[in-house]
């Protein structure tokens, strides 16, 4: 009997091991990072308990004074770590970003997928993807130089007229650095990812169903609204969740335009804020000077909360998809 | 009631490729007209010009005149055209995210009917016309895609009928169906011609012989022969028609 040479059998083994390693690496990294972040946060979790999530004061304490011991953890006197303003800042800025970015992205995607053809489509697609490629710090710089002054002088004062109805829009507008500018810049940064994903989804809607709608006398917009968008709903929610995760985790640009508020809960759309990601980057230097290292542990806990929040929003999105999908979509897809 | 269709010098292109050459034919109201011919002969393109669907695809281009009754189809708004010229496609394509009820009701809702009981009446009426009502009346709100292929196709017929068109275009409506479902669709076509003008593209010559009053034979984008079905299948005037229907090619 003829046999396949042992060399190619060895190669197959190498191939299997290599693909196995590569395939399992995302899981390994995720678990490793999760474990490290969790272990690093343990002292802070012990020290603050649930007050970490509800406290509004973030104070590293007197680093040159005596240490005090609380819940078995030693810390500089007066140290307290309350992350609520950052959790609120993260959620508020990312939700504003989604409110702006999702409609813009969906309409852009509809146009890219159905309304333009040939070179126009290629150029527009490339532009959208280029937008995704701009480094975060460049967005931040643009935010400081252009966006914040524009918000302060023009857009902000315009919005304050809405303040009569919605208290959250009341002024003063201030420097323009704050919640609104953070939301706007985040919106710009997540539009490309949501647009590109939605465009790909819309392009996958079988022509059969779209022609079914057209043949029934639907207008282009009705076809999109009644047939295409419902068809891609699952993926669309996934795309939005992806964008949301990005917006919550985005650091540099937000840090530059947020106004870096510490110990301050936003009371209007113009209030300066900080997000969890921005605080971690912003505060790490000072935290490293804490001899007890508790400040670093507190930042690690902030990172843990951020990771959990991203996970929760992702699961929430998935759950929404699952719940909505079961009602109608139990049959096969053509 | 159905409307007659008059086609004059109709030409259609896919990009540079001319797929319909100078087609002229009169389609009688309330009759079944079959379009036969080998694959790629332009028969699908032809009926897709009659509800202005051909022009919606990239590089699809049409020239010539089509009249519905006395109205110029290409001077009308395409959306209005498709309301009076309904279409059933080759593969059943019920809207996958909608229930059986919604699939039929959607056209009515877009037409401005809001009243719930009126909607239900019209949906029932359309499903009865499509001979589907008895099979689905207990599960109207179940997903349309859970139906069998034959049922899905009859649902698509009901969907097209619900908006009360005058003409019904059918693009090989039975080609994806089993023989029993095919027979049901054919019976349906014969019943529907009382109220609609029906054009049916078919690959199946027996089918054309069974249901069509008139038959048109297309070859390479040209209308070779058009006339009474019985005459065409017994005494074809053109040699190419004879070759095709006797199975020499196609």
HADDOCK unambig.tbl for C-alpha pairs under 7 A between the chains (distance, minus, plus):
assign (segid A and resid 208 and name CA) (segid B and resid 93 and name CA) 6.30 0.50 0.50
assign (segid A and resid 209 and name CA) (segid B and resid 93 and name CA) 5.84 0.50 0.50
assign (segid A and resid 209 and name CA) (segid B and resid 95 and name CA) 6.25 0.50 0.50
assign (segid A and resid 212 and name CA) (segid B and resid 93 and name CA) 6.53 0.50 0.50
assign (segid A and resid 215 and name CA) (segid B and resid 53 and name CA) 7.00 0.50 0.50
assign (segid A and resid 215 and name CA) (segid B and resid 82 and name CA) 5.71 0.50 0.50
assign (segid A and resid 215 and name CA) (segid B and resid 86 and name CA) 6.47 0.50 0.50
assign (segid A and resid 215 and name CA) (segid B and resid 87 and name CA) 5.88 0.50 0.50
assign (segid A and resid 216 and name CA) (segid B and resid 82 and name CA) 5.95 0.50 0.50
assign (segid A and resid 216 and name CA) (segid B and resid 83 and name CA) 6.26 0.50 0.50
assign (segid A and resid 216 and name CA) (segid B and resid 86 and name CA) 6.36 0.50 0.50
assign (segid A and resid 216 and name CA) (segid B and resid 107 and name CA) 6.59 0.50 0.50
assign (segid A and resid 216 and name CA) (segid B and resid 160 and name CA) 6.52 0.50 0.50
assign (segid A and resid 217 and name CA) (segid B and resid 79 and name CA) 4.76 0.50 0.50
assign (segid A and resid 217 and name CA) (segid B and resid 80 and name CA) 6.55 0.50 0.50
assign (segid A and resid 217 and name CA) (segid B and resid 82 and name CA) 4.61 0.50 0.50
assign (segid A and resid 217 and name CA) (segid B and resid 83 and name CA) 5.03 0.50 0.50
assign (segid A and resid 218 and name CA) (segid B and resid 79 and name CA) 6.43 0.50 0.50
assign (segid A and resid 219 and name CA) (segid B and resid 79 and name CA) 6.35 0.50 0.50
assign (segid A and resid 227 and name CA) (segid B and resid 95 and name CA) 6.80 0.50 0.50
assign (segid A and resid 230 and name CA) (segid B and resid 97 and name CA) 6.38 0.50 0.50
assign (segid A and resid 231 and name CA) (segid B and resid 97 and name CA) 6.14 0.50 0.50
assign (segid A and resid 328 and name CA) (segid B and resid 97 and name CA) 5.94 0.50 0.50
assign (segid A and resid 328 and name CA) (segid B and resid 98 and name CA) 6.59 0.50 0.50
assign (segid A and resid 328 and name CA) (segid B and resid 99 and name CA) 6.82 0.50 0.50
assign (segid A and resid 328 and name CA) (segid B and resid 143 and name CA) 5.29 0.50 0.50
assign (segid A and resid 329 and name CA) (segid B and resid 97 and name CA) 6.31 0.50 0.50
assign (segid A and resid 329 and name CA) (segid B and resid 143 and name CA) 6.78 0.50 0.50
assign (segid A and resid 331 and name CA) (segid B and resid 143 and name CA) 6.83 0.50 0.50
assign (segid A and resid 331 and name CA) (segid B and resid 145 and name CA) 5.27 0.50 0.50
assign (segid A and resid 331 and name CA) (segid B and resid 146 and name CA) 4.79 0.50 0.50
assign (segid A and resid 332 and name CA) (segid B and resid 145 and name CA) 6.39 0.50 0.50
